[in-house]
Amino acid sequence: MDVKGKIETKIYCSSCKQNTNHGYVEKHKINSSQFPEYDFGFSDEYYITQCLGCDSIGFFREYQDEDMFDRFGEPYSEQSVYPEQPQSSILETYVYKYDIKKFNNVPDIIQELYGQVVSCFELEHYLLAAVGLRMMIEGFCNDRAINEGYVLDEQGDKRLNKKGGEMRSTSLEGRINGMEEHRLITPVSAKILHQIRDLGNATAHELKVPKRNTIKQGLSIIEDLIRTVYEYQNIKI
């Protein structure tokens, strides 16, 4: 068959088992300009396609209307092909891939938590990812046997008991400060971990879904903590 034009986007080829460049041998288009009685803008295009790699013949449809916008406010179209792309292949195509880091000296439980948080992030399950980040902080404290630490008041000063002594707490807030007391982390790192702790609390108790960039920054901070606590301490000079 003679190819009359090229499909602008790569589409799935059942013979090549992947998205490839396609041309079309026949095209039929319907749009709102053909129906002046409709007060609604749309475009519906049908193609008999030919893979430009293996020459397999297939079918492609692309539909778009004036109400189709993604969560970022960008217009999008619905696309379908025949033969259809397997669901497992579709998932692999559209799941965002995070640049997961490889660590050599991390306890198994922390490595497992890290992998699960990354998986949640890739699948855009940001609420679960935030809770997972908080669990990772608890994992650090458990691994280093940090069970308590000082707590701060609203002014940022160490909270004192009735006798004027320093108050200690077994809460995650206290345990993070305990890591700083044991010089496992810096005061700056402790402050950042408290922000992640607050994020996890808000997510778990108030069901607030955090933003994508917030989780990404949290992952970066946790990765830095892993390097500081586990990786760098095992470097032999």
Summary of the structure (lengths in Angstrom):
residues: 237
radius of gyration: 26.8
end to end distance: 67.0
largest distance: 91.2
contacts: 648
relative contact order: 0.10
helix: 41%
strand: 22%
